[in-house]
């Protein structure tokens, strides 16, 4: 089990907040796939 997180003041990320969220979601999905492959 793992967790991926992004933490920063909203004012620092500004209009990049949505992109940062997508980036972290994509990274979590890739990690999930890699971990699943290692368990097989």
C-alpha positions in Angstrom: 0.0 0.0 0.0 1.2 3.5 -0.8 0.1 7.0 -0.8 1.0 9.9 -3.1 0.4 13.5 -1.9 1.0 17.0 -3.0 1.1 19.8 -0.4 1.5 23.5 -1.1 -0.3 26.7 -0.5 -3.0 27.3 -3.1 -1.5 30.7 -3.8 1.8 29.2 -4.8 0.2 26.7 -7.3 -2.3 29.2 -8.5 -3.6 28.2 -12.0 -1.3 25.1 -11.9 -3.4 23.4 -9.2 -5.5 21.3 -11.6 -2.4 20.2 -13.6 -0.6 19.3 -10.3 -3.6 17.2 -9.3 -3.6 15.4 -12.6 0.1 14.8 -12.4 -0.2 13.2 -8.9 -3.2 11.1 -10.0 -1.2 9.8 -12.9 1.8 9.1 -10.8 -0.4 7.1 -8.3 -1.9 5.1 -11.2 1.5 4.3 -12.5 2.7 3.2 -9.1 -0.4 1.0 -8.7 0.3 -0.7 -12.0 4.0 -1.3 -11.1 3.2 -2.7 -7.7 0.5 -5.0 -9.1 3.0 -6.3 -11.6 5.5 -7.1 -8.9 3.0 -9.0 -6.9 2.2 -11.3 -9.8 
